[in-house]
Amino acid sequence: MINQANQNTLKANQEIQGLVNLTPKMGYSNSNTSQVSNSSSQIRVISIETALQDATVAASPDSQLSIAPALVNFNGETAYEVVFNSGSIYVAAKNGQILYNGTRPHVLTQKEAGQIALKSLGGNNSILQIDQINLNNKVLWRTIMAAGHMV
């Protein structure tokens, strides 16, 4: 696991160094994107300002920026990591797509609730009903199984 983390860090550092080396060739400015042509391909990178703006729009309303955005390797893709007090947002460096938003909690769907219930019981059951209930002012999914179990 540590070896994999070291490899990921090395790959991210190599990608970052490659982008840093290309910056003078890009004539870096505060424009939304920059393009660079080299012998093998054309690379398009959004500016750090654009990444910050995109992340700020996507962040939960109470989020405040904690540290300046930095280029990282996120699941094999070069991305800006924008860290807020409520979590991190990863913005693809090539196109500005939000890859992950850690400032907003994931809202479980009815289908996901059913899949989790089946998995927790070993998948040897069928679902009769899935409904939302309110417990201690929290909305939860209740899954009722054919064998009588409730998850």
C-alpha positions as CSV (number, residue, x, y, z in Angstrom):
1,M,0.0,0.0,0.0
2,I,2.8,2.4,0.9
3,N,4.6,1.4,-2.3
4,Q,1.5,2.2,-4.4
5,A,1.2,5.6,-2.6
6,N,4.9,6.3,-3.3
7,Q,4.4,5.4,-7.0
8,N,1.3,7.7,-7.2
9,T,3.2,10.6,-5.6
10,L,6.1,10.1,-8.0
11,K,3.8,10.1,-11.0
12,A,2.0,13.2,-9.8
13,N,5.3,15.0,-9.2
14,Q,6.5,14.0,-12.7
15,E,3.2,15.4,-14.2
16,I,3.5,18.6,-12.1
17,Q,7.1,19.0,-13.2
18,G,6.2,18.6,-16.8
19,L,3.5,21.3,-16.5
20,V,5.9,23.6,-14.6
21,N,8.5,23.0,-17.4
22,L,5.9,23.9,-20.0
23,T,4.7,27.1,-18.2
24,P,7.3,29.4,-19.8
25,K,6.5,28.0,-23.2
26,M,2.8,28.7,-22.6
27,G,3.3,32.4,-22.0
28,Y,1.3,31.9,-18.8
29,S,-1.3,34.5,-18.2
30,N,-4.5,34.9,-16.2
31,S,-6.6,33.7,-19.1
32,N,-9.0,30.8,-18.6
33,T,-6.8,28.2,-20.5
34,S,-3.4,27.9,-22.1
35,Q,-2.4,25.6,-24.9
36,V,1.0,24.1,-25.6
37,S,2.1,22.2,-28.6
38,N,5.0,19.9,-28.4
39,S,6.3,17.2,-30.7
40,S,3.8,14.5,-29.6
41,S,0.6,16.3,-28.6
42,Q,-1.2,19.5,-27.6
43,I,-1.8,20.0,-23.9
44,R,-4.6,22.3,-22.6
45,V,-4.4,23.4,-19.0
46,I,-6.9,25.6,-17.2
47,S,-5.5,28.4,-15.1
48,I,-5.3,28.1,-11.3
49,E,-7.7,31.0,-11.1
50,T,-10.3,29.1,-13.2
51,A,-9.9,26.0,-11.1
52,L,-10.4,28.1,-7.9
53,Q,-13.5,29.7,-9.4
54,D,-15.0,26.4,-10.5
55,A,-14.3,24.8,-7.1
56,T,-15.8,27.8,-5.2
57,V,-19.0,27.5,-7.2
58,A,-19.2,23.8,-6.6
59,A,-18.4,24.0,-2.8
60,S,-21.0,23.9,-0.1
61,P,-22.2,27.4,0.9
62,D,-20.4,27.5,4.2
63,S,-17.0,26.5,2.7
64,Q,-14.0,28.7,3.1
65,L,-10.7,28.3,1.3
66,S,-8.0,26.8,3.5
67,I,-4.9,26.7,1.3
68,A,-4.0,27.7,-2.2
69,P,-4.9,25.2,-5.0
70,A,-2.1,22.8,-5.9
71,L,-1.6,20.4,-8.8
72,V,-1.9,16.7,-7.8
73,N,-2.5,13.3,-9.3
74,F,-6.1,12.4,-8.6
75,N,-6.9,8.8,-9.7
76,G,-4.3,9.0,-12.5
77,E,-5.4,12.4,-13.7
78,T,-3.7,15.7,-13.2
79,A,-5.9,17.9,-11.2
80,Y,-6.0,21.0,-9.0
81,E,-6.7,20.1,-5.3
82,V,-8.7,23.0,-3.8
83,V,-8.9,22.6,0.0
84,F,-11.7,24.1,1.9
85,N,-12.5,23.9,5.6
86,S,-15.3,21.5,4.8
87,G,-13.3,19.2,2.5
88,S,-11.4,19.1,-0.8
89,I,-12.5,19.5,-4.4
90,Y,-10.5,18.1,-7.3
91,V,-10.7,20.0,-10.6
92,A,-9.4,18.4,-13.8
93,A,-6.5,20.5,-15.0
94,K,-7.2,19.7,-18.7
95,N,-10.8,20.9,-18.8
96,G,-12.1,22.2,-15.4
97,Q,-14.4,19.2,-14.7
98,I,-15.1,18.6,-11.0
99,L,-13.7,15.1,-10.4
100,Y,-14.7,14.9,-6.7
101,N,-16.4,17.3,-4.4
102,G,-15.7,16.5,-0.7
103,T,-17.5,19.6,0.6
104,R,-20.9,18.2,0.0
105,P,-22.0,14.9,1.5
106,H,-23.1,12.2,-0.9
107,V,-26.9,11.7,-0.8
108,L,-27.7,8.1,-0.9
109,T,-30.3,7.1,-3.5
110,Q,-33.0,4.5,-3.0
111,K,-31.3,2.1,-5.4
112,E,-27.9,2.5,-3.5
113,A,-29.7,1.9,-0.2
114,G,-31.2,-1.4,-1.6
115,Q,-27.8,-2.5,-2.9
116,I,-26.2,-1.8,0.5
117,A,-29.0,-3.7,2.3
118,L,-28.6,-6.7,0.0
119,K,-24.8,-6.7,0.4
120,S,-25.0,-6.5,4.2
121,L,-27.2,-9.6,4.2
122,G,-25.0,-11.6,1.9
123,G,-27.2,-11.0,-1.2
124,N,-29.4,-14.0,-0.3
125,N,-32.6,-12.1,0.1
126,S,-35.1,-10.1,-1.9
127,I,-36.4,-6.6,-1.2
128,L,-40.0,-6.1,-0.4
129,Q,-40.0,-2.3,0.2
130,I,-37.6,0.6,0.5
131,D,-38.9,3.9,2.0
132,Q,-37.6,7.0,3.7
133,I,-38.1,7.4,7.4
134,N,-37.3,10.3,9.8
135,L,-35.2,9.2,12.9
136,N,-33.9,11.9,15.3
137,N,-34.4,14.6,12.6
138,K,-32.4,12.6,10.1
139,V,-33.8,11.2,6.9
140,L,-32.9,7.6,6.5
141,W,-33.7,4.8,4.0
142,R,-35.4,1.7,5.5
143,T,-35.2,-1.5,3.5
144,I,-37.6,-4.3,4.4
145,M,-36.5,-7.7,3.1
146,A,-38.6,-10.7,2.2
147,A,-37.2,-12.7,5.1
148,G,-38.4,-10.1,7.5
149,H,-35.1,-8.2,8.1
150,M,-35.1,-4.5,8.2
151,V,-31.9,-2.6,7.2
